[in-house]
Amino acid sequence: MDFPDIPFWDFSVALYSKPGVGAACLGLQDRHEIDVNILMFCLWMGAAGYPAATADEMRAYRAAVAPWHDSAVRGLRAVRKWMKPDRPPVDQSLAQALRARIQKLEIDAEHLEQVTLFTCICTEKEKGTPGSKMANALSNVRHYFRELGIETGADDEDALAGIVAQTFPLQRDGDIASGSG
């Protein structure tokens, strides 16, 4: 597929591949059913210099992609996970080849979701005086988690601290924990 070049996608792919980030994102996804694309969007907005989103803006961003994410992305993920090895009575080599193709489709569905989110920010919000990029990113994440009713535990805070440390590698650890920058 020919997707438009968007810095948000490039940011997400680069961040997700950093040590510990993929596992931390999947842990948050498994524990709380978060949309990792929106988590990445929260971080990217801050890192890109956008002011922190309001709770209403975060709600609107989530609403813009929720039907797509819930049906297309999660639907493909469910099929892919169901097809893990040892599903009888099909030929496993053929089933795993199909599973790999479904994973590619799942990634394409996530890419399209990110294009949609990027379009939202580009049409609704201008970069301004961002203040602290890391603080803005953390504010976005907190708005998103509040919207979902998530109360983070120690595992979640550790996962977020690791992701944020990889997003803002020049910040000091104390700054990450406090959300300052």
PyMOL commands that place a pseudoatom at each C-alpha (Angstrom):
pseudoatom trace, name=CA, resn=MET, resi=1, chain=A, elem=C, hetatm=0, pos=[0.000, 0.000, 0.000]
pseudoatom trace, name=CA, resn=ASP, resi=2, chain=A, elem=C, hetatm=0, pos=[1.098, 3.555, -0.616]
pseudoatom trace, name=CA, resn=PHE, resi=3, chain=A, elem=C, hetatm=0, pos=[0.642, 5.459, 2.626]
pseudoatom trace, name=CA, resn=PRO, resi=4, chain=A, elem=C, hetatm=0, pos=[1.439, 9.148, 2.825]
pseudoatom trace, name=CA, resn=ASP, resi=5, chain=A, elem=C, hetatm=0, pos=[4.684, 9.986, 4.586]
pseudoatom trace, name=CA, resn=ILE, resi=6, chain=A, elem=C, hetatm=0, pos=[3.821, 11.204, 8.058]
pseudoatom trace, name=CA, resn=PRO, resi=7, chain=A, elem=C, hetatm=0, pos=[6.296, 11.940, 10.834]
pseudoatom trace, name=CA, resn=PHE, resi=8, chain=A, elem=C, hetatm=0, pos=[3.969, 10.354, 13.410]
pseudoatom trace, name=CA, resn=TRP, resi=9, chain=A, elem=C, hetatm=0, pos=[4.320, 6.899, 11.780]
pseudoatom trace, name=CA, resn=ASP, resi=10, chain=A, elem=C, hetatm=0, pos=[8.101, 7.243, 11.525]
pseudoatom trace, name=CA, resn=PHE, resi=11, chain=A, elem=C, hetatm=0, pos=[8.243, 8.300, 15.182]
pseudoatom trace, name=CA, resn=SER, resi=12, chain=A, elem=C, hetatm=0, pos=[6.095, 5.330, 16.256]
pseudoatom trace, name=CA, resn=VAL, resi=13, chain=A, elem=C, hetatm=0, pos=[8.095, 2.746, 14.322]
pseudoatom trace, name=CA, resn=ALA, resi=14, chain=A, elem=C, hetatm=0, pos=[11.385, 4.119, 15.676]
pseudoatom trace, name=CA, resn=LEU, resi=15, chain=A, elem=C, hetatm=0, pos=[10.143, 4.350, 19.277]
pseudoatom trace, name=CA, resn=TYR, resi=16, chain=A, elem=C, hetatm=0, pos=[8.481, 0.922, 19.269]
pseudoatom trace, name=CA, resn=SER, resi=17, chain=A, elem=C, hetatm=0, pos=[11.743, -0.688, 18.144]
pseudoatom trace, name=CA, resn=LYS, resi=18, chain=A, elem=C, hetatm=0, pos=[13.761, 0.789, 21.025]
pseudoatom trace, name=CA, resn=PRO, resi=19, chain=A, elem=C, hetatm=0, pos=[14.739, -1.561, 23.864]
pseudoatom trace, name=CA, resn=GLY, resi=20, chain=A, elem=C, hetatm=0, pos=[11.818, -2.400, 26.127]
pseudoatom trace, name=CA, resn=VAL, resi=21, chain=A, elem=C, hetatm=0, pos=[9.257, -0.175, 24.407]
pseudoatom trace, name=CA, resn=GLY, resi=22, chain=A, elem=C, hetatm=0, pos=[7.431, -2.842, 22.398]
pseudoatom trace, name=CA, resn=ALA, resi=23, chain=A, elem=C, hetatm=0, pos=[7.087, -5.122, 25.409]
pseudoatom trace, name=CA, resn=ALA, resi=24, chain=A, elem=C, hetatm=0, pos=[5.966, -2.219, 27.632]
pseudoatom trace, name=CA, resn=CYS, resi=25, chain=A, elem=C, hetatm=0, pos=[3.332, -1.166, 25.085]
pseudoatom trace, name=CA, resn=LEU, resi=26, chain=A, elem=C, hetatm=0, pos=[2.034, -4.713, 24.728]
pseudoatom trace, name=CA, resn=GLY, resi=27, chain=A, elem=C, hetatm=0, pos=[1.906, -5.080, 28.511]
pseudoatom trace, name=CA, resn=LEU, resi=28, chain=A, elem=C, hetatm=0, pos=[-0.234, -1.939, 28.795]
pseudoatom trace, name=CA, resn=GLN, resi=29, chain=A, elem=C, hetatm=0, pos=[-2.381, -3.159, 25.910]
pseudoatom trace, name=CA, resn=ASP, resi=30, chain=A, elem=C, hetatm=0, pos=[-2.895, -6.567, 27.518]
pseudoatom trace, name=CA, resn=ARG, resi=31, chain=A, elem=C, hetatm=0, pos=[-3.597, -5.189, 31.013]
pseudoatom trace, name=CA, resn=HIS, resi=32, chain=A, elem=C, hetatm=0, pos=[-5.880, -2.315, 30.007]
pseudoatom trace, name=CA, resn=GLU, resi=33, chain=A, elem=C, hetatm=0, pos=[-6.882, -2.824, 26.359]
pseudoatom trace, name=CA, resn=ILE, resi=34, chain=A, elem=C, hetatm=0, pos=[-5.310, 0.492, 25.413]
pseudoatom trace, name=CA, resn=ASP, resi=35, chain=A, elem=C, hetatm=0, pos=[-4.871, 1.488, 21.792]
pseudoatom trace, name=CA, resn=VAL, resi=36, chain=A, elem=C, hetatm=0, pos=[-1.077, 1.629, 21.409]
pseudoatom trace, name=CA, resn=ASN, resi=37, chain=A, elem=C, hetatm=0, pos=[-1.528, 3.960, 18.426]
pseudoatom trace, name=CA, resn=ILE, resi=38, chain=A, elem=C, hetatm=0, pos=[-3.173, 6.538, 20.686]
pseudoatom trace, name=CA, resn=LEU, resi=39, chain=A, elem=C, hetatm=0, pos=[-0.454, 6.070, 23.299]
pseudoatom trace, name=CA, resn=MET, resi=40, chain=A, elem=C, hetatm=0, pos=[2.113, 6.743, 20.571]
pseudoatom trace, name=CA, resn=PHE, resi=41, chain=A, elem=C, hetatm=0, pos=[0.055, 9.729, 19.413]
pseudoatom trace, name=CA, resn=CYS, resi=42, chain=A, elem=C, hetatm=0, pos=[0.103, 11.173, 22.941]
pseudoatom trace, name=CA, resn=LEU, resi=43, chain=A, elem=C, hetatm=0, pos=[3.873, 10.887, 23.042]
pseudoatom trace, name=CA, resn=TRP, resi=44, chain=A, elem=C, hetatm=0, pos=[4.419, 12.113, 19.483]
pseudoatom trace, name=CA, resn=MET, resi=45, chain=A, elem=C, hetatm=0, pos=[2.282, 15.232, 20.008]
pseudoatom trace, name=CA, resn=GLY, resi=46, chain=A, elem=C, hetatm=0, pos=[4.465, 16.232, 22.941]
pseudoatom trace, name=CA, resn=ALA, resi=47, chain=A, elem=C, hetatm=0, pos=[7.734, 15.315, 21.242]
pseudoatom trace, name=CA, resn=ALA, resi=48, chain=A, elem=C, hetatm=0, pos=[6.691, 17.180, 18.080]
pseudoatom trace, name=CA, resn=GLY, resi=49, chain=A, elem=C, hetatm=0, pos=[6.089, 20.383, 20.037]
pseudoatom trace, name=CA, resn=TYR, resi=50, chain=A, elem=C, hetatm=0, pos=[2.324, 20.473, 20.213]
pseudoatom trace, name=CA, resn=PRO, resi=51, chain=A, elem=C, hetatm=0, pos=[0.804, 21.895, 23.393]
pseudoatom trace, name=CA, resn=ALA, resi=52, chain=A, elem=C, hetatm=0, pos=[-0.795, 19.340, 25.691]
pseudoatom trace, name=CA, resn=ALA, resi=53, chain=A, elem=C, hetatm=0, pos=[-4.198, 18.209, 24.491]
pseudoatom trace, name=CA, resn=THR, resi=54, chain=A, elem=C, hetatm=0, pos=[-7.229, 18.963, 26.586]
pseudoatom trace, name=CA, resn=ALA, resi=55, chain=A, elem=C, hetatm=0, pos=[-9.401, 16.145, 27.871]
pseudoatom trace, name=CA, resn=ASP, resi=56, chain=A, elem=C, hetatm=0, pos=[-12.011, 17.079, 25.246]
pseudoatom trace, name=CA, resn=GLU, resi=57, chain=A, elem=C, hetatm=0, pos=[-9.440, 17.015, 22.444]
pseudoatom trace, name=CA, resn=MET, resi=58, chain=A, elem=C, hetatm=0, pos=[-8.145, 13.621, 23.584]
pseudoatom trace, name=CA, resn=ARG, resi=59, chain=A, elem=C, hetatm=0, pos=[-11.715, 12.325, 23.666]
pseudoatom trace, name=CA, resn=ALA, resi=60, chain=A, elem=C, hetatm=0, pos=[-12.229, 13.609, 20.095]
pseudoatom trace, name=CA, resn=TYR, resi=61, chain=A, elem=C, hetatm=0, pos=[-9.013, 11.990, 18.838]
pseudoatom trace, name=CA, resn=ARG, resi=62, chain=A, elem=C, hetatm=0, pos=[-10.022, 8.700, 20.377]
pseudoatom trace, name=CA, resn=ALA, resi=63, chain=A, elem=C, hetatm=0, pos=[-13.534, 8.935, 18.917]
pseudoatom trace, name=CA, resn=ALA, resi=64, chain=A, elem=C, hetatm=0, pos=[-12.099, 9.647, 15.466]
pseudoatom trace, name=CA, resn=VAL, resi=65, chain=A, elem=C, hetatm=0, pos=[-10.415, 6.239, 15.313]
pseudoatom trace, name=CA, resn=ALA, resi=66, chain=A, elem=C, hetatm=0, pos=[-12.297, 4.046, 17.792]
pseudoatom trace, name=CA, resn=PRO, resi=67, chain=A, elem=C, hetatm=0, pos=[-14.614, 2.342, 15.271]
pseudoatom trace, name=CA, resn=TRP, resi=68, chain=A, elem=C, hetatm=0, pos=[-11.684, 1.562, 12.973]
pseudoatom trace, name=CA, resn=HIS, resi=69, chain=A, elem=C, hetatm=0, pos=[-9.459, 0.376, 15.799]
pseudoatom trace, name=CA, resn=ASP, resi=70, chain=A, elem=C, hetatm=0, pos=[-12.155, -1.706, 17.464]
pseudoatom trace, name=CA, resn=SER, resi=71, chain=A, elem=C, hetatm=0, pos=[-13.286, -3.456, 14.283]
pseudoatom trace, name=CA, resn=ALA, resi=72, chain=A, elem=C, hetatm=0, pos=[-10.337, -3.547, 11.887]
pseudoatom trace, name=CA, resn=VAL, resi=73, chain=A, elem=C, hetatm=0, pos=[-7.223, -3.513, 14.080]
pseudoatom trace, name=CA, resn=ARG, resi=74, chain=A, elem=C, hetatm=0, pos=[-8.563, -5.588, 16.962]
pseudoatom trace, name=CA, resn=GLY, resi=75, chain=A, elem=C, hetatm=0, pos=[-10.431, -7.880, 14.576]
pseudoatom trace, name=CA, resn=LEU, resi=76, chain=A, elem=C, hetatm=0, pos=[-7.284, -8.703, 12.628]
pseudoatom trace, name=CA, resn=ARG, resi=77, chain=A, elem=C, hetatm=0, pos=[-5.308, -9.072, 15.866]
pseudoatom trace, name=CA, resn=ALA, resi=78, chain=A, elem=C, hetatm=0, pos=[-7.867, -11.520, 17.241]
pseudoatom trace, name=CA, resn=VAL, resi=79, chain=A, elem=C, hetatm=0, pos=[-7.659, -13.675, 14.114]
pseudoatom trace, name=CA, resn=ARG, resi=80, chain=A, elem=C, hetatm=0, pos=[-3.847, -13.559, 14.133]
pseudoatom trace, name=CA, resn=LYS, resi=81, chain=A, elem=C, hetatm=0, pos=[-3.646, -14.514, 17.811]
pseudoatom trace, name=CA, resn=TRP, resi=82, chain=A, elem=C, hetatm=0, pos=[-6.136, -17.336, 17.344]
pseudoatom trace, name=CA, resn=MET, resi=83, chain=A, elem=C, hetatm=0, pos=[-3.924, -18.750, 14.598]
pseudoatom trace, name=CA, resn=LYS, resi=84, chain=A, elem=C, hetatm=0, pos=[-0.904, -19.286, 16.835]
pseudoatom trace, name=CA, resn=PRO, resi=85, chain=A, elem=C, hetatm=0, pos=[0.880, -22.600, 16.203]
pseudoatom trace, name=CA, resn=ASP, resi=86, chain=A, elem=C, hetatm=0, pos=[-0.748, -25.928, 16.909]
pseudoatom trace, name=CA, resn=ARG, resi=87, chain=A, elem=C, hetatm=0, pos=[-4.242, -25.087, 15.686]
pseudoatom trace, name=CA, resn=PRO, resi=88, chain=A, elem=C, hetatm=0, pos=[-5.540, -28.390, 14.323]
pseudoatom trace, name=CA, resn=PRO, resi=89, chain=A, elem=C, hetatm=0, pos=[-6.498, -29.667, 11.778]
pseudoatom trace, name=CA, resn=VAL, resi=90, chain=A, elem=C, hetatm=0, pos=[-4.757, -27.441, 9.217]
pseudoatom trace, name=CA, resn=ASP, resi=91, chain=A, elem=C, hetatm=0, pos=[-1.268, -27.610, 7.778]
pseudoatom trace, name=CA, resn=GLN, resi=92, chain=A, elem=C, hetatm=0, pos=[0.815, -25.536, 10.208]
pseudoatom trace, name=CA, resn=SER, resi=93, chain=A, elem=C, hetatm=0, pos=[3.277, -24.196, 7.659]
pseudoatom trace, name=CA, resn=LEU, resi=94, chain=A, elem=C, hetatm=0, pos=[0.412, -22.860, 5.541]
pseudoatom trace, name=CA, resn=ALA, resi=95, chain=A, elem=C, hetatm=0, pos=[-1.414, -21.527, 8.585]
pseudoatom trace, name=CA, resn=GLN, resi=96, chain=A, elem=C, hetatm=0, pos=[1.686, -19.659, 9.798]
pseudoatom trace, name=CA, resn=ALA, resi=97, chain=A, elem=C, hetatm=0, pos=[2.253, -18.163, 6.342]
pseudoatom trace, name=CA, resn=LEU, resi=98, chain=A, elem=C, hetatm=0, pos=[-1.339, -16.914, 6.417]
pseudoatom trace, name=CA, resn=ARG, resi=99, chain=A, elem=C, hetatm=0, pos=[-0.829, -15.643, 9.976]
pseudoatom trace, name=CA, resn=ALA, resi=100, chain=A, elem=C, hetatm=0, pos=[2.172, -13.605, 8.788]
pseudoatom trace, name=CA, resn=ARG, resi=101, chain=A, elem=C, hetatm=0, pos=[0.048, -12.054, 6.029]
pseudoatom trace, name=CA, resn=ILE, resi=102, chain=A, elem=C, hetatm=0, pos=[-2.661, -11.203, 8.560]
pseudoatom trace, name=CA, resn=GLN, resi=103, chain=A, elem=C, hetatm=0, pos=[-0.038, -9.565, 10.776]
pseudoatom trace, name=CA, resn=LYS, resi=104, chain=A, elem=C, hetatm=0, pos=[1.026, -7.404, 7.814]
pseudoatom trace, name=CA, resn=LEU, resi=105, chain=A, elem=C, hetatm=0, pos=[-2.630, -6.414, 7.309]
pseudoatom trace, name=CA, resn=GLU, resi=106, chain=A, elem=C, hetatm=0, pos=[-2.928, -5.613, 11.010]
pseudoatom trace, name=CA, resn=ILE, resi=107, chain=A, elem=C, hetatm=0, pos=[0.102, -3.318, 10.768]
pseudoatom trace, name=CA, resn=ASP, resi=108, chain=A, elem=C, hetatm=0, pos=[-1.394, -1.672, 7.667]
pseudoatom trace, name=CA, resn=ALA, resi=109, chain=A, elem=C, hetatm=0, pos=[-4.651, -1.136, 9.586]
pseudoatom trace, name=CA, resn=GLU, resi=110, chain=A, elem=C, hetatm=0, pos=[-2.677, 0.487, 12.397]
pseudoatom trace, name=CA, resn=HIS, resi=111, chain=A, elem=C, hetatm=0, pos=[-0.833, 2.635, 9.864]
pseudoatom trace, name=CA, resn=LEU, resi=112, chain=A, elem=C, hetatm=0, pos=[-4.157, 3.859, 8.470]
pseudoatom trace, name=CA, resn=GLU, resi=113, chain=A, elem=C, hetatm=0, pos=[-5.327, 4.628, 12.010]
pseudoatom trace, name=CA, resn=GLN, resi=114, chain=A, elem=C, hetatm=0, pos=[-2.202, 6.707, 12.534]
pseudoatom trace, name=CA, resn=VAL, resi=115, chain=A, elem=C, hetatm=0, pos=[-2.778, 8.581, 9.268]
pseudoatom trace, name=CA, resn=THR, resi=116, chain=A, elem=C, hetatm=0, pos=[-6.250, 9.437, 10.590]
pseudoatom trace, name=CA, resn=LEU, resi=117, chain=A, elem=C, hetatm=0, pos=[-4.894, 10.639, 13.934]
pseudoatom trace, name=CA, resn=PHE, resi=118, chain=A, elem=C, hetatm=0, pos=[-2.210, 12.693, 12.193]
pseudoatom trace, name=CA, resn=THR, resi=119, chain=A, elem=C, hetatm=0, pos=[-4.873, 14.313, 10.026]
pseudoatom trace, name=CA, resn=CYS, resi=120, chain=A, elem=C, hetatm=0, pos=[-6.826, 15.246, 13.180]
pseudoatom trace, name=CA, resn=ILE, resi=121, chain=A, elem=C, hetatm=0, pos=[-3.923, 17.092, 14.748]
pseudoatom trace, name=CA, resn=CYS, resi=122, chain=A, elem=C, hetatm=0, pos=[-2.889, 18.792, 11.515]
pseudoatom trace, name=CA, resn=THR, resi=123, chain=A, elem=C, hetatm=0, pos=[-6.357, 20.184, 10.916]
pseudoatom trace, name=CA, resn=GLU, resi=124, chain=A, elem=C, hetatm=0, pos=[-7.279, 21.069, 14.499]
pseudoatom trace, name=CA, resn=LYS, resi=125, chain=A, elem=C, hetatm=0, pos=[-4.204, 22.208, 16.375]
pseudoatom trace, name=CA, resn=GLU, resi=126, chain=A, elem=C, hetatm=0, pos=[-1.231, 24.377, 15.648]
pseudoatom trace, name=CA, resn=LYS, resi=127, chain=A, elem=C, hetatm=0, pos=[2.172, 24.126, 17.196]
pseudoatom trace, name=CA, resn=GLY, resi=128, chain=A, elem=C, hetatm=0, pos=[2.683, 26.895, 19.636]
pseudoatom trace, name=CA, resn=THR, resi=129, chain=A, elem=C, hetatm=0, pos=[4.780, 27.544, 22.650]
pseudoatom trace, name=CA, resn=PRO, resi=130, chain=A, elem=C, hetatm=0, pos=[4.867, 23.994, 23.863]
pseudoatom trace, name=CA, resn=GLY, resi=131, chain=A, elem=C, hetatm=0, pos=[6.442, 24.408, 27.265]
pseudoatom trace, name=CA, resn=SER, resi=132, chain=A, elem=C, hetatm=0, pos=[8.000, 21.112, 28.228]
pseudoatom trace, name=CA, resn=LYS, resi=133, chain=A, elem=C, hetatm=0, pos=[7.642, 18.542, 25.466]
pseudoatom trace, name=CA, resn=MET, resi=134, chain=A, elem=C, hetatm=0, pos=[7.872, 15.660, 27.922]
pseudoatom trace, name=CA, resn=ALA, resi=135, chain=A, elem=C, hetatm=0, pos=[5.368, 17.219, 30.331]
pseudoatom trace, name=CA, resn=ASN, resi=136, chain=A, elem=C, hetatm=0, pos=[2.953, 17.755, 27.437]
pseudoatom trace, name=CA, resn=ALA, resi=137, chain=A, elem=C, hetatm=0, pos=[3.366, 14.143, 26.301]
pseudoatom trace, name=CA, resn=LEU, resi=138, chain=A, elem=C, hetatm=0, pos=[2.737, 12.878, 29.843]
pseudoatom trace, name=CA, resn=SER, resi=139, chain=A, elem=C, hetatm=0, pos=[-0.296, 15.124, 30.190]
pseudoatom trace, name=CA, resn=ASN, resi=140, chain=A, elem=C, hetatm=0, pos=[-1.677, 13.611, 26.982]
pseudoatom trace, name=CA, resn=VAL, resi=141, chain=A, elem=C, hetatm=0, pos=[-1.104, 10.078, 28.286]
pseudoatom trace, name=CA, resn=ARG, resi=142, chain=A, elem=C, hetatm=0, pos=[-2.789, 10.933, 31.600]
pseudoatom trace, name=CA, resn=HIS, resi=143, chain=A, elem=C, hetatm=0, pos=[-5.829, 12.381, 29.764]
pseudoatom trace, name=CA, resn=TYR, resi=144, chain=A, elem=C, hetatm=0, pos=[-6.038, 9.243, 27.637]
pseudoatom trace, name=CA, resn=PHE, resi=145, chain=A, elem=C, hetatm=0, pos=[-5.783, 6.905, 30.626]
pseudoatom trace, name=CA, resn=ARG, resi=146, chain=A, elem=C, hetatm=0, pos=[-8.384, 8.920, 32.577]
pseudoatom trace, name=CA, resn=GLU, resi=147, chain=A, elem=C, hetatm=0, pos=[-10.706, 8.729, 29.564]
pseudoatom trace, name=CA, resn=LEU, resi=148, chain=A, elem=C, hetatm=0, pos=[-10.391, 4.932, 29.717]
pseudoatom trace, name=CA, resn=GLY, resi=149, chain=A, elem=C, hetatm=0, pos=[-10.822, 4.866, 33.500]
pseudoatom trace, name=CA, resn=ILE, resi=150, chain=A, elem=C, hetatm=0, pos=[-7.359, 3.376, 33.992]
pseudoatom trace, name=CA, resn=GLU, resi=151, chain=A, elem=C, hetatm=0, pos=[-5.781, 3.651, 37.400]
pseudoatom trace, name=CA, resn=THR, resi=152, chain=A, elem=C, hetatm=0, pos=[-2.163, 2.765, 36.886]
pseudoatom trace, name=CA, resn=GLY, resi=153, chain=A, elem=C, hetatm=0, pos=[-0.315, 0.388, 39.137]
pseudoatom trace, name=CA, resn=ALA, resi=154, chain=A, elem=C, hetatm=0, pos=[3.393, -0.042, 39.704]
pseudoatom trace, name=CA, resn=ASP, resi=155, chain=A, elem=C, hetatm=0, pos=[3.816, -2.222, 36.579]
pseudoatom trace, name=CA, resn=ASP, resi=156, chain=A, elem=C, hetatm=0, pos=[2.046, 0.405, 34.479]
pseudoatom trace, name=CA, resn=GLU, resi=157, chain=A, elem=C, hetatm=0, pos=[4.108, 3.266, 35.899]
pseudoatom trace, name=CA, resn=ASP, resi=158, chain=A, elem=C, hetatm=0, pos=[7.308, 1.304, 35.250]
pseudoatom trace, name=CA, resn=ALA, resi=159, chain=A, elem=C, hetatm=0, pos=[6.204, 0.585, 31.680]
pseudoatom trace, name=CA, resn=LEU, resi=160, chain=A, elem=C, hetatm=0, pos=[5.332, 4.234, 31.067]
pseudoatom trace, name=CA, resn=ALA, resi=161, chain=A, elem=C, hetatm=0, pos=[8.597, 5.434, 32.612]
pseudoatom trace, name=CA, resn=GLY, resi=162, chain=A, elem=C, hetatm=0, pos=[10.529, 3.121, 30.279]
pseudoatom trace, name=CA, resn=ILE, resi=163, chain=A, elem=C, hetatm=0, pos=[8.611, 4.287, 27.217]
pseudoatom trace, name=CA, resn=VAL, resi=164, chain=A, elem=C, hetatm=0, pos=[8.992, 7.947, 28.167]
pseudoatom trace, name=CA, resn=ALA, resi=165, chain=A, elem=C, hetatm=0, pos=[12.721, 7.473, 28.865]
pseudoatom trace, name=CA, resn=GLN, resi=166, chain=A, elem=C, hetatm=0, pos=[13.127, 6.124, 25.327]
pseudoatom trace, name=CA, resn=THR, resi=167, chain=A, elem=C, hetatm=0, pos=[10.988, 8.953, 23.904]
pseudoatom trace, name=CA, resn=PHE, resi=168, chain=A, elem=C, hetatm=0, pos=[12.939, 11.668, 25.707]
pseudoatom trace, name=CA, resn=PRO, resi=169, chain=A, elem=C, hetatm=0, pos=[16.384, 10.125, 26.215]
pseudoatom trace, name=CA, resn=LEU, resi=170, chain=A, elem=C, hetatm=0, pos=[18.047, 13.378, 27.259]
pseudoatom trace, name=CA, resn=GLN, resi=171, chain=A, elem=C, hetatm=0, pos=[15.773, 13.857, 30.277]
pseudoatom trace, name=CA, resn=ARG, resi=172, chain=A, elem=C, hetatm=0, pos=[16.902, 12.833, 33.737]
pseudoatom trace, name=CA, resn=ASP, resi=173, chain=A, elem=C, hetatm=0, pos=[15.150, 9.914, 35.473]
pseudoatom trace, name=CA, resn=GLY, resi=174, chain=A, elem=C, hetatm=0, pos=[13.736, 12.166, 38.210]
pseudoatom trace, name=CA, resn=ASP, resi=175, chain=A, elem=C, hetatm=0, pos=[12.234, 14.412, 35.558]
pseudoatom trace, name=CA, resn=ILE, resi=176, chain=A, elem=C, hetatm=0, pos=[10.483, 11.440, 33.952]
pseudoatom trace, name=CA, resn=ALA, resi=177, chain=A, elem=C, hetatm=0, pos=[9.009, 10.242, 37.225]
pseudoatom trace, name=CA, resn=SER, resi=178, chain=A, elem=C, hetatm=0, pos=[7.727, 13.707, 38.102]
pseudoatom trace, name=CA, resn=GLY, resi=179, chain=A, elem=C, hetatm=0, pos=[6.673, 14.634, 34.581]
pseudoatom trace, name=CA, resn=SER, resi=180, chain=A, elem=C, hetatm=0, pos=[8.819, 17.755, 34.564]
pseudoatom trace, name=CA, resn=GLY, resi=181, chain=A, elem=C, hetatm=0, pos=[11.369, 18.632, 31.997]
for i in range(1, 181): cmd.bond("trace and resi %d" % i, "trace and resi %d" % (i + 1))
show_as sticks, trace
zoom trace
